Amino acid sequence: MTRKGKIVCIFLFIISILLKEEIYAFLFKANLKQEIHNTICETQNKILEEKYQELVKAYGYEDQFVYHLEESKILFRDIYDLNKKITIFKGAKDGIQEKNLVVNEQGLVGIVCKVHQNSSDVDLITKEDINLSVKINDNYGLLKYENQEFIVSGINNKGEVNVGDSVYTSDISIYPEKILIGQVAEVKFDHYEIEKVIKVKPAVDFKNLKFISIIKDLRGEE
């Protein structure tokens, strides 16, 4: 080896010693960065799975359709008129539109009635002029809120409906189907014994609404 080559080798050896700690530090940082990335991914996956299970619980079943959901908090609620309306943080800029259903982890909360750029107004299903097509087992009826009670009418006296049966949104409306509304609490007949009058216990605790999700889909839309 020439004198020049020896000098180069010695120089590289000295440089490698000087840079040894920096190389180790770089490799350690790279490994640590990967571990942090993996931890973040695992945490995100866990959160998504938990949220998915909450929504499955909200619907009362694992739906065959993939609904587009937008989470939100409640912006405003009139304490003097708790049963009628809430205002939420999400609006037109978030893709919200009128008639979208609003749910929480318990079930159906309401229907979007007016959309602003950054917020939306939601009619609760406890509002007395709300009429919803519902399904109980194989029976279709109409849900109303009157005299502070949920009543389903339109089911004939031969329809099989029992206390404890679940009440869902039906597949004959513009709304997504099989969203849980509540359970049958009482079954009676009307004055002429032609139809059943069904009282429903709502799944949602309307006195303690906090976090909600908007289903950004209507039936028949592509």
GISUL-V56487 format. One record per run of one state. SS is the DSSP state (h for helix, s for strand, l for the rest). FROM is the first residue (numbers start at 0). LEN is the number of residues. If there is no record, write none. Layout:
# GISUL-V56487
{{SS/FROM/LEN} {SS/FROM/LEN}}
This chain:
# GISUL-V56487
{{l/0/2} {h/2/57} {l/59/9} {s/68/9} {l/77/7} {s/84/4} {l/88/3} {h/91/3} {l/94/6} {s/100/3} {l/103/4} {s/107/8} {l/115/4} {s/119/5} {l/124/6} {s/130/6} {l/136/2} {s/138/8} {l/146/2} {s/148/8} {l/156/9} {s/165/4} {l/169/10} {s/179/10} {l/189/5} {s/194/8} {l/202/3} {h/205/3} {l/208/2} {s/210/5} {l/215/7}}
